Amino acid sequence: MTRIKEKFTELDAKKEKALIAYIMVGYPNENVTLAAVKGLIKGGADIIELGFPFSDPLADGPMIQNASTISLEAGTKINKFFNIVKKIRKETDIPLVLMTYTNILYHMGYPKFIAKSKKAGIDGIILPDMSVEESKEYIASAKNKIDTIFLISPNTTKSRIEKISKSSSGFLYLVAVYGTTGVKTGIQSYTLKAIKDVKKITKGKIPIGVGFGVSTPDDVRKYIKVGADAVIVGSAFLKIIKNTTQSKIESRIESFTKSLKSQTKLR
């Protein structure tokens, strides 16, 4: 059983859902990344999603694009990323998910990249631009090593959801809004309907995580209430990092994480 599956099993027993927190590794530097991770862990995050910067992050909004650019300019290469993951893994067994883009893996070669990821301590990979039709080599390389987490959207057809969910492990990532990531206001009715519909289609075979535009404890509560198994928050954490002095990053992240996590407990 993978760390991700173990986490969802553990949460089910406690009648809780998962808070998945995203940060960009190397933004604005390694020390801040490590401080933010400590804050996330102390605040009760269940899974941490670690972004590896890419020069053309199509799925990401301005906040994550900016963080990616700054991380790249600070010299975040893939070996440095893996070294940071190893440092995190020495301190905690929390599930770690890598989010990046397909070209990064393709350039190194899927088997080699996944072997390096596994060795560093990564438990799952999210590739927003990886289509299920082109994923055969990727899935074969990852099988029994790392969870492959695919994305669906509110307008994904039933047959396609069934196909994508069969290729996914760990959890299925439901994009909450049309467009890119970012801190947005308001929850769309089509998203709430999508969560219910996807849950019916997948029949509990894989957890459903909702992300993109989730930024407040109220957002978390509403998504959990309609059936989401996990809620993914990213840009809101990067906004805190951007607007906080380095000495206060850990405490600010911890406090905000606690406010989000409090809404994942079923009442």
N, C-alpha and C positions, 0 to 999 in steps of 0.2 A: 504493500500500500504506500502510495506516495505521500509526501508531507502535506500536499494540498488536500488530498482525499482524507487523510487523517484529521486535518483541521476541520473540515466540514462535518465529519463524523463526531468529533469532539463538541462542536458547536450545537449540533442536533441534540446531543445528550443534555446540553445545558439550556436548550430552548432559546438559542441565540442564532442570529444570522451574521454573516461575515462583513467586516469593514476592510476593504482593500484600499491601501493608500499608495499613490504614485508620486515618485520624485524623479527628477532628472539627475543621474549620477554626474558629478563633476561641476554641478551648477551651484554657486559660482566657482567652487573649488572642492577638493576632496574633504577638507576638514568640516566644511558646512554639510556635505553629504552625510558624513559619519555622525555629526551632531543631530541632524534631522532624523536619521534612522533611529538613534537612541530615543529621541522624543516620540517617534511613532510607536516604538516598542513599549515605552513607559505609559503611553496614552492608551494602549490596548488594541492597536491595529492587529488584525488577524493574519493578513497577508500583505507583503510589501512588493509593489511593482516598481522595478528599477528601469528607468529609461536609459537607453544608450543613444547618444546623439547621432542624428543623420542629417545630411546637408539639405535634403528635400523632404521634410516630414509632412506629407500630403494630408494626413488625417488629423493633424494637430492645429490648434488655434494659436493666436498670437503669443500667449503666455508660454506655452511649451515650445513653440518655434524659437522664441527669444532665448529660453533656457538652453535649448539645443545649440544655438549659435554660440552662446557664451561658453558652454562646456567644450565645444570643439576648439574655440579660440584659446581655451585654457590648457589644451593639449590632451583631452580625453580620447585616447586610442583604445582599441579593444583589449589589449593586454593590461592597460591601466585599469580599465573597467573590471576585468576579472580579478585583478589584485585587490580592488576595493571590495568586491563581493566576498573574496576569501577573508578579508578583515572582518566583515559583517558576520560571516558564517562562524568565525571563531567565538563570537560573542553570543550568538543566539541560534536556535533551531527554527525560527519563524520561517514559513514558506516564502521563498523569493521567486518572483516572476520577472523575466526579462522582456521588456517591450522595445522593439526596434523595427527595422524594415528589411524586407527579404534580400535586398542586394548585399547587405552586410554578411549574411550567411552564405549566399551564393558565391560571393567573392572568395571566401575562405574554403568553401566546400561544406555541405550540410553535415556529413559525418564528423569532420574535424571540429567544426564550430560547436556542435552539440556535445561532443566529448569534452571540449574545453569548458563549456558551460556547466556540464554535470560535475566535472572535477572541482570547479570553483565553488559550487554549492547552489546553482540555479535549479529550481524545481519545475518551471514551466516557461513557455515562450509565447508571446503575443506578437503577431506580425499583421498589422492592419491591411497591408497590401498583398497578402498571400491569399489567392483564390483557391478554393477547395479543388477545383479542376486541375490546378497546376501543382498540387501539394504531394503527389505520390512519393517523390524522392525524399522530401522533407519529413513526411510522416514515417516512412520506412526507417530513416536515420534516427528518429526520435523514439521509436517504439521501445517500450520497457525501460526507457532512460529518462525522458523528460516529457511533461505534459504539453500537448499542443492545443492551445486555446484559440479558437477561431471566433470571428465576429459575425453577428447578424444585425439587422436593423428592423425597425418597425414595419417596413414594407417588404421584407423578405417573405417569399411564398412558403406555404406549408411544406411542399415537397423539398424545397431547398433547405429549409430549417432541419428537416429530417436528415438530409444528406450531410449537412454541415455538422450537426450534433453527433453523428456517427464518427466523424473524423476528429472530433474534439475530445479532450480529456482534461481533467482538473475542474474546469467550469466552462460554460458557454457565455461569451461576452455579448450582451445586448446593448447596442448603441442607443442611448436614450433619445437623441435628437438627430434630426437631419443636419448634416454639415460637419464641422470640425469640433474638436474638444474646446473647452473653455468654461469660464464661470458665467453661467446664464441665470436669468431669473424666471421663475415660473416652471411648473411641471405640465407637460402637454397631455391631454386626454388620450391621444393616440399611443403615447408611451405606456400609460397605465393599462390600456387595452392590450398592447403588445405583450406585456409581461404575463397577463392572464392567458393569452392565446398560446404563447410559447410554452408555458408550464403545462398546458393541456396536451400540446404536441409531443413534448419530451417525456411526459409521464413520470417525472421524478428520476429519470435515469442519469441526469447530469445537473449539477447546480447551475442556476442562472444568475449571472452577475450583471448589474446595470451600471453603465458609466457614460461619460460625456455630459458636461454641464451640471454635474452634481456638486453642490458647494456649501450646503447648510445642513444642520441637524434636521430641520423640517423636511428637506428633500429626502434624506435618508429614511426618516420615519414613514413618509408617504409611499416610498418604493417598497419598503419592507412590508407595509400593511397590505399591499395588493399581491404580495407573493414572491418578491425578489429574494433569492438566497444570499446575495451579496450585493453591496453597493460600493462602487469604485469612485474615489475622489482624487483628483490630480491637481488641476490648475489652482485650486484654492490653497493647497499646500505651497505651491511655487510662489503664489502671491505673498504668503507669509514670509517665505525666505527672502523674497525681493525687498520687502519693506521692514525687515528686522535686522538689528545689528547682530553680528556673529555670536557674541556672548549670550544672547537671549534666544537664539534659534531653538535650542533643545526644549526649553521651558514653554515657549510659545507653541511649538508643534505639539508638545505633550498635552497642553491645555485644550487646544482645538481638537485633537484626536479624541480625547475623552468626551468632548461634547458630541461628537459624531457617533462614537461607539455606544454611548448611552441609549441611542435610538434603535440599536439593533437587537435589543432584548425584547423578546415577545412577552406581551402582557396579557 
